[in-house]
């Protein structure tokens, strides 16, 4: 689209709306420049093996909760109402 057509359209826009239009054009242009600098999406990087990552969770994570913590949890209280 030739720039002359864009300028013609701009000349038809009321003066009090030009600031809004400027913001729209400005941020649109900034968005275009950001598209080229975006990091690769997760799907574009090497696929990850499902499951836990080694070394991420300590052994304490897999230990059972002490009984007093288990009995005082809100979900346990709800299940005991039945």
Backbone as CSV, one residue per row, in Angstrom:
resi,resn,N_x,N_y,N_z,CA_x,CA_y,CA_z,C_x,C_y,C_z
1,UNK,0.865,-1.168,0.000,0.000,0.000,0.000,0.913,1.232,0.000
2,UNK,0.727,2.101,-0.947,1.568,3.302,-1.004,1.331,4.214,0.197
3,UNK,2.393,4.861,0.612,2.314,5.734,1.782,1.383,6.921,1.538
4,UNK,1.205,7.316,0.262,0.309,8.440,-0.041,-1.123,8.136,0.395
5,UNK,-1.556,6.884,0.227,-2.912,6.510,0.651,-3.040,6.613,2.168
6,UNK,-2.002,6.219,2.858,-2.031,6.302,4.321,-2.093,7.758,4.751
7,UNK,-1.316,8.603,4.113,-1.312,10.034,4.454,-2.679,10.641,4.171
8,UNK,-3.312,10.258,3.065,-4.652,10.768,2.749,-5.639,10.391,3.848
9,UNK,-5.570,9.163,4.303,-6.459,8.725,5.378,-6.180,9.501,6.660
10,UNK,-4.911,9.723,6.950,-4.551,10.467,8.163,-5.115,11.883,8.133
11,UNK,-5.140,12.487,6.965,-5.646,13.854,6.843,-7.142,13.940,7.129
12,UNK,-7.844,12.832,7.031,-9.286,12.809,7.284,-9.630,12.548,8.748
13,UNK,-8.641,12.260,9.554,-8.883,11.947,10.965,-8.950,13.249,11.757
14,UNK,-9.946,13.375,12.642,-10.052,14.596,13.457,-8.792,14.812,14.314
15,UNK,-8.440,16.062,14.484,-7.227,16.449,15.219,-7.180,15.850,16.625
16,UNK,-8.329,15.801,17.302,-8.334,15.306,18.686,-8.142,13.791,18.780
17,UNK,-8.166,13.088,17.662,-7.950,11.633,17.661,-6.538,11.249,17.213
18,UNK,-5.740,12.211,16.789,-4.418,11.897,16.259,-3.470,11.333,17.314
19,UNK,-3.589,11.775,18.549,-2.719,11.242,19.605,-2.982,9.748,19.800
20,UNK,-4.240,9.346,19.782,-4.574,7.922,19.914,-4.015,7.124,18.740
21,UNK,-4.150,7.682,17.554,-3.649,7.002,16.369,-2.124,6.890,16.405
22,UNK,-1.475,7.949,16.860,-0.016,7.900,16.982,0.402,6.762,17.917
23,UNK,-0.255,6.664,19.068,0.077,5.592,20.017,-0.107,4.219,19.371
24,UNK,-1.203,4.055,18.651,-1.473,2.785,17.982,-0.360,2.438,16.993
25,UNK,-0.003,3.388,16.150,1.038,3.147,15.147,2.384,2.906,15.817
26,UNK,2.694,3.718,16.805,3.987,3.612,17.496,4.153,2.238,18.147
27,UNK,3.160,1.814,18.910,3.282,0.529,19.598,3.175,-0.651,18.633
28,UNK,2.465,-0.485,17.543,2.430,-1.516,16.508,3.824,-1.700,15.918
29,UNK,4.491,-0.590,15.616,5.839,-0.656,15.058,6.808,-1.282,16.046
30,UNK,6.690,-0.913,17.320,7.559,-1.519,18.329,7.326,-3.022,18.417
31,UNK,6.090,-3.436,18.308,5.768,-4.857,18.334,6.391,-5.604,17.166
32,UNK,6.444,-4.958,16.011,7.074,-5.591,14.851,8.553,-5.823,15.095
33,UNK,9.213,-4.856,15.718,10.647,-5.033,15.977,10.881,-6.088,17.054
34,UNK,9.930,-6.272,17.966,10.063,-7.291,19.012,9.913,-8.696,18.441
35,UNK,9.141,-8.851,17.374,8.932,-10.172,16.776,10.250,-10.800,16.352
36,UNK,11.180,-9.983,15.914,12.456,-10.500,15.426,13.409,-10.847,16.555
37,UNK,13.152,-10.342,17.754,14.052,-10.580,18.874,13.489,-11.549,19.893
38,UNK,12.350,-12.151,19.640,11.739,-13.067,20.596,12.611,-14.310,20.759
39,UNK,12.773,-14.791,21.982,13.495,-16.055,22.158,12.676,-17.201,21.568
40,UNK,13.326,-18.295,21.329,12.633,-19.455,20.776,11.561,-19.949,21.735
41,UNK,10.453,-20.370,21.178,9.386,-20.947,21.995,9.838,-22.308,22.500
42,UNK,9.209,-22.773,23.546,9.566,-24.062,24.138,9.480,-25.169,23.092
43,UNK,8.493,-25.100,22.225,8.328,-26.146,21.215,9.446,-26.122,20.168
44,UNK,10.156,-25.001,20.046,11.227,-24.896,19.066,12.578,-25.344,19.623
45,UNK,12.662,-25.527,20.913,13.879,-25.987,21.554,13.801,-27.512,21.618
46,UNK,14.869,-28.162,22.000,14.841,-29.623,22.057,13.765,-30.113,23.026
47,UNK,13.050,-31.176,22.659,11.979,-31.677,23.532,12.524,-32.199,24.856
48,UNK,11.734,-32.064,25.886,12.120,-32.475,27.230,11.542,-33.847,27.522
49,UNK,12.309,-34.671,28.193,11.837,-35.993,28.588,10.824,-35.835,29.711
50,UNK,9.652,-36.470,29.611,8.660,-36.350,30.678,9.183,-36.938,31.989
51,UNK,8.677,-36.422,33.080,9.053,-36.934,34.398,9.828,-35.905,35.190
52,UNK,10.321,-36.326,36.325,11.069,-35.430,37.200,12.468,-35.200,36.661
53,UNK,12.955,-33.998,36.853,14.342,-33.719,36.516,15.214,-34.210,37.654
54,UNK,16.274,-34.847,37.339,17.158,-35.394,38.365,17.725,-34.266,39.219
55,UNK,17.719,-34.492,40.536,18.309,-33.526,41.449,17.449,-32.325,41.774
56,UNK,16.228,-32.263,41.298,15.392,-31.098,41.533,14.640,-31.164,42.860
57,UNK,14.280,-32.344,43.315,13.516,-32.481,44.549,14.334,-33.263,45.565
58,UNK,14.322,-32.765,46.784,15.020,-33.480,47.841,14.244,-34.712,48.272
59,UNK,14.915,-35.602,48.987,14.261,-36.828,49.456,13.096,-36.529,50.393
60,UNK,13.158,-35.411,51.125,12.094,-35.062,52.067,10.755,-34.871,51.354
61,UNK,10.791,-34.520,50.093,9.555,-34.330,49.342,8.737,-35.618,49.296
62,UNK,9.406,-36.755,49.218,8.728,-38.033,49.067,8.389,-38.699,50.395
63,UNK,8.819,-38.120,51.498,8.507,-38.696,52.807,7.072,-38.364,53.172
64,UNK,6.364,-39.262,53.870,4.976,-38.966,54.257,4.928,-37.812,55.255
65,UNK,3.826,-37.089,55.225,3.635,-35.995,56.177,3.436,-36.559,57.578
66,UNK,3.856,-35.811,58.585,3.528,-36.238,59.950,2.008,-36.273,60.105
67,UNK,1.519,-37.165,60.922,0.076,-37.361,61.047,-0.651,-36.084,61.463
68,UNK,-0.062,-35.271,62.348,-0.760,-34.053,62.779,-0.923,-33.068,61.621
69,UNK,0.036,-32.991,60.704,-0.111,-32.122,59.539,-1.190,-32.656,58.608
70,UNK,-1.224,-33.956,58.437,-2.197,-34.565,57.549,-3.612,-34.353,58.077
71,UNK,-3.816,-34.567,59.361,-5.159,-34.451,59.934,-5.643,-33.013,60.005
72,UNK,-4.736,-32.043,60.001,-5.164,-30.650,60.102,-5.312,-29.983,58.736
73,UNK,-5.061,-30.708,57.648,-5.182,-30.081,56.331,-6.660,-29.871,55.995
74,UNK,-6.987,-28.773,55.298,-8.394,-28.469,54.964,-9.061,-29.561,54.135
75,UNK,-8.339,-30.204,53.234,-8.973,-31.240,52.406,-9.321,-32.465,53.232
76,UNK,-8.506,-32.782,54.237,-8.811,-33.918,55.101,-10.063,-33.628,55.909
77,UNK,-10.197,-32.399,56.391,-11.388,-32.029,57.165,-12.639,-32.163,56.311
78,UNK,-12.543,-31.767,55.053,-13.699,-31.879,54.169,-14.062,-33.336,53.926
79,UNK,-13.065,-34.180,53.731,-13.374,-35.581,53.448,-13.924,-36.293,54.678
80,UNK,-13.606,-35.811,55.884,-14.113,-36.458,57.094,-15.549,-36.046,57.395
81,UNK,-16.072,-35.026,56.706,-17.449,-34.590,56.943,-18.462,-35.578,56.379
82,UNK,-18.050,-36.405,55.458,-18.981,-37.354,54.817,-19.497,-38.399,55.764
